[in-house]
Amino acid sequence: MATRCEKCGKGPRTANMRSHSKIATKRKQYPNLQSKKVDGKKMVMCTRCIKTLNKV
C-alpha cells in the first residue's frame, strides 16, 4: 500500500485516539489515496489532487 501522494507528497499524520476516560493513544491518519491514469501513466494520488485535475 502506498502511503504518499505522487503529485503533492501528502502522507500520513499522527493523531490521538481518545478513550472515554480521555486517555490519549497515538494513531495514524492516512490520506485518501486512489490510483488514476494521467497521461498514460498510472499514479497514486490523493483525492484532492484528482479533484483539481478534473477542474483544469
Secondary structure as UniProt FT lines:
FT   TURN            6..8
FT   STRAND          13..18
FT   TURN            20..21
FT   STRAND          24..29
FT   STRAND          33..38
FT   TURN            39..40
FT   STRAND          41..46
FT   HELIX           47..55
//
